[in-house]
Amino acid sequence: MVYYIQFEDELPAVDLRRFLKESYGIAPEAIYVGRIGDRSADDPRPVAMFTPPDDGEEFGWMLIGDTELADATGQGERELAAALTRAFGVRALVDDGSLFPDTWLLVSTDGSSGRVLVDEDAAADGDLRIVHALEPIRGEPQLTVVSPPDWARD
């Protein structure tokens, strides 16, 4: 996947579809909303999928897309996440590009971003819970910043 953006809170699907239409020209019906397992194999391939979390998951709302979404937006994953977090006032997590499964890039509601560490045990169950930041994030002054361990340094 080119895009795997996880939102802390729900973005209303109708508003997300409207934003993607107005900002990038993506037809609302090209955004599948629902659980992936509920989608029929015969349905047309969507440009993106917006899926709800399992009960109690933090950062469980996911926008998933591939090259069609990249072509339509002309933006990378972090840039699209920043546009959406600013528009909807909801934080997001995206892959930080490292080899470490417990480090992510937090995108704040002001569009700023920085690396964070998530709880390893919760993440193993698919639930992303921020433990602390690994670097200062302009839009997240309340997060404690702890220098990353040697294994997590780039």
C-alpha positions in Angstrom: 0.0 0.0 0.0 1.1 3.5 -0.8 -1.2 5.0 1.9 -2.0 3.7 5.3 -3.1 6.7 7.4 -4.5 5.9 10.8 -6.7 8.6 12.5 -7.1 9.0 16.2 -10.8 9.8 15.9 -13.5 9.3 13.2 -13.7 11.6 10.2 -17.3 11.6 9.1 -17.4 9.6 5.9 -19.6 12.1 4.0 -17.2 14.9 4.9 -14.2 12.9 4.0 -15.7 12.1 0.6 -16.6 15.7 0.1 -13.1 16.9 1.0 -11.5 14.4 -1.4 -13.9 15.4 -4.2 -13.4 19.1 -3.7 -9.6 19.0 -3.1 -8.6 16.2 -5.5 -11.5 15.5 -7.8 -12.1 11.9 -6.4 -15.6 10.8 -7.0 -17.4 10.0 -3.6 -18.4 6.6 -4.8 -14.7 5.8 -5.4 -14.1 5.8 -1.7 -15.3 2.6 0.0 -16.4 3.1 3.6 -16.7 0.1 5.8 -14.9 -3.0 6.9 -12.7 -4.6 4.2 -14.2 -8.0 5.0 -17.7 -6.6 4.2 -16.7 -5.5 0.7 -17.8 -7.8 -2.1 -15.1 -9.2 -4.3 -17.3 -8.2 -7.3 -17.4 -4.5 -6.3 -15.4 -2.2 -8.5 -11.9 -1.4 -7.2 -12.1 1.8 -5.0 -9.5 4.6 -5.2 -9.3 4.4 -1.4 -10.9 2.5 1.5 -11.9 4.2 4.8 -12.4 1.6 7.5 -13.6 1.9 11.2 -11.6 0.6 14.1 -12.3 -2.5 16.3 -13.9 -1.5 19.6 -11.6 0.5 21.8 -8.7 0.9 19.3 -6.8 4.2 19.3 -5.9 5.5 15.9 -8.1 2.8 14.4 -9.9 4.8 11.6 -7.8 4.0 8.5 -7.6 5.5 5.1 -6.0 3.0 2.8 -5.0 3.6 -0.8 -2.7 2.6 -3.5 -1.3 4.2 -6.7 -4.7 5.4 -7.8 -5.0 7.6 -4.6 -1.4 8.8 -5.1 -2.1 9.7 -8.7 -5.4 11.5 -7.8 -3.9 13.6 -4.9 -0.3 14.1 -6.2 0.8 13.9 -2.6 2.7 11.5 -0.5 1.3 9.7 2.5 2.5 12.3 5.1 1.4 15.3 3.0 -2.1 13.9 2.5 -2.3 13.0 6.2 -1.3 16.6 7.0 -4.0 18.0 4.7 -6.6 15.8 6.3 -5.5 16.5 9.9 -5.6 20.2 9.3 -9.0 20.0 7.6 -10.7 17.7 10.2 -8.7 18.6 13.4 -7.9 14.9 14.0 -4.4 13.5 14.6 -3.0 10.8 12.4 -0.2 8.2 12.4 1.7 7.1 9.3 4.7 4.9 8.7 7.9 6.6 9.7 9.9 4.7 7.0 12.0 2.9 9.6 12.4 -0.9 10.1 11.0 -0.6 13.6 7.3 -1.6 14.0 6.8 0.5 17.2 7.9 3.8 15.8 5.5 5.9 13.7 5.2 9.5 12.5 2.5 11.4 14.3 0.8 14.1 12.2 -0.7 16.8 14.5 -3.8 18.8 13.8 -1.7 21.7 12.6 0.1 19.5 10.1 3.4 19.3 12.0 4.8 15.9 12.5 7.5 13.9 14.3 8.4 10.4 15.3 6.7 8.7 18.2 7.0 5.4 20.0 3.8 3.3 20.4 3.1 0.7 23.1 4.6 -2.5 21.8 2.0 -4.8 23.4 -1.0 -2.9 22.3 0.5 -2.6 18.8 0.8 -6.3 18.6 -3.0 -6.4 18.9 -3.4 -3.7 16.2 -4.0 -0.9 18.7 -1.7 2.1 18.4 -1.2 3.9 21.6 1.5 6.6 21.8 4.0 6.2 24.7 6.1 9.3 24.0 7.6 11.4 21.2 11.1 10.6 20.0 11.6 14.3 18.9 9.8 17.6 19.5 6.6 18.0 17.5 5.5 21.7 17.2 1.8 20.8 17.4 2.2 18.4 20.3 4.0 20.3 23.1 2.2 18.1 25.7 4.0 14.9 24.6 7.0 13.9 26.6 10.1 13.7 24.4 12.5 10.9 25.0 15.6 10.3 22.9 15.2 7.2 20.9 17.3 4.2 21.8 20.4 3.5 19.7 18.5 0.8 17.7 15.8 3.3 16.6 18.2 6.1 15.4 18.4 6.7 11.7 
